[in-house]
Amino acid sequence: MFAYGLLAVVLVVYLTGIGLDPSWIGVLFTCTMVGDTLVSLYLTTRADRFGRRRTLVIGAGLMFVASVVFASTSSFWALLVAVTVGVLSPSGNEIGPFLPVEQSSLTEETDSKRRVTIFALYNLVGYVATALGSFTGGHLTTALQAQGAAAVDSYRVVIMIHGGVALAMAVCYGLLSRHAEVERPSPAGPGAILGLGKARRTVLRLSALFSIDAFAGGFVMQSLLAYWFHVRWGASEAQMGTVLLIGNLCAGASSLLAGRLAQRFGLIHTMVWTHIPSNILLILVPFMPNFYAAMIVLSLRFCLSQMDVPTRQAFVMSVVPAEERSAAGGVTNVARSVGVSLSSLLLGPLFAVPSLGLPLIAAGAIKIAYDLALWRACSRVDVKG
């Protein structure tokens, strides 16, 4: 995640610096998302049989190869191949096979009572690492340019560091203990789809629900929230940066409480009954009379909005057999990625009249519908966290 944060800061300016037209950069980014989704789906649905350590090493290797290509050439076609088969994150968000396989490996070493807390810590470390990577990438390039380095060369240094982190990842993954693996991986049967056998119906149903949640989340990505506050209230970049920083810290810290709640009330109940109030707060934001009131309501929403993340991840790991956990994590993550991608098609109409706050209202309403559908579908099979 530190490497993803590094790259997110410099990637676009680097590509424009080496002479790529913005339209071609858009093509690269589209191929990045498509390629990462397909690579992740292919690797995660085979990881439990092929070997989780091997899969993680391969993912880190693809990340390294993409870094080398980006640092060494300005050929559009070479870059296109690299982003399609490599693992790069232009947004700084989690991509690739790492999260599903890592979480399925953690599950082997964690009892159910501690799993939500472990996943919350895992996610919190990822948030902090991404922020540190972005901070480092921005300040490192500024420092190099102050010392006389050309802008493109300073960006290239960051990309090379990105590749160095990928190599370090490959070494660390290779040193993982055998306990990360499934004890008795079962071969994919004739009825298996996407590496899923016994859990196929459950995982596909959850994937459909999770994609609805992600579809709604695409309307309120943080960059879009910053834009809406700027248009609606005239908020400056510094103000929104402060709001989002505080909000993310609150979200990461509050997710640590999810473990205690899940132990008492169950995973699904914790997911649903913390998520619904957060979405009611999201709907209320556009109706606030001024920027400061809207900021307070949004900050309160952040305090609840991420408590469903570790509980959701723990629930998926709890309801599938050990030999299908990586595949389940990969399929549900891809479903969420597809949901976010589809929501971008409606951003134009929803943002046509910013003062109405339609994206926030639509996101909150759809997410509440998702919460109720999830509760109805899964409350009978709820497990303690």
Secondary structure as GFF3:
##gff-version 3
##sequence-region A 1 385
A	DSSP	alpha_helix	2	17	.	.	.	ID=ss1
A	DSSP	alpha_helix	22	44	.	.	.	ID=ss2
A	DSSP	alpha_helix	47	50	.	.	.	ID=ss3
A	DSSP	alpha_helix	52	72	.	.	.	ID=ss4
A	DSSP	alpha_helix	76	85	.	.	.	ID=ss5
A	DSSP	alpha_helix	98	108	.	.	.	ID=ss6
A	DSSP	alpha_helix	112	146	.	.	.	ID=ss7
A	DSSP	alpha_helix	151	174	.	.	.	ID=ss8
A	DSSP	three_ten_helix	178	180	.	.	.	ID=ss9
A	DSSP	alpha_helix	200	217	.	.	.	ID=ss10
A	DSSP	three_ten_helix	218	220	.	.	.	ID=ss11
A	DSSP	alpha_helix	222	233	.	.	.	ID=ss12
A	DSSP	alpha_helix	237	254	.	.	.	ID=ss13
A	DSSP	three_ten_helix	255	257	.	.	.	ID=ss14
A	DSSP	alpha_helix	258	265	.	.	.	ID=ss15
A	DSSP	alpha_helix	267	284	.	.	.	ID=ss16
A	DSSP	three_ten_helix	285	287	.	.	.	ID=ss17
A	DSSP	alpha_helix	291	305	.	.	.	ID=ss18
A	DSSP	alpha_helix	308	318	.	.	.	ID=ss19
A	DSSP	three_ten_helix	322	324	.	.	.	ID=ss20
A	DSSP	alpha_helix	325	343	.	.	.	ID=ss21
A	DSSP	three_ten_helix	344	346	.	.	.	ID=ss22
A	DSSP	alpha_helix	347	350	.	.	.	ID=ss23
A	DSSP	three_ten_helix	354	356	.	.	.	ID=ss24
A	DSSP	alpha_helix	358	378	.	.	.	ID=ss25
A	DSSP	three_ten_helix	379	381	.	.	.	ID=ss26
###
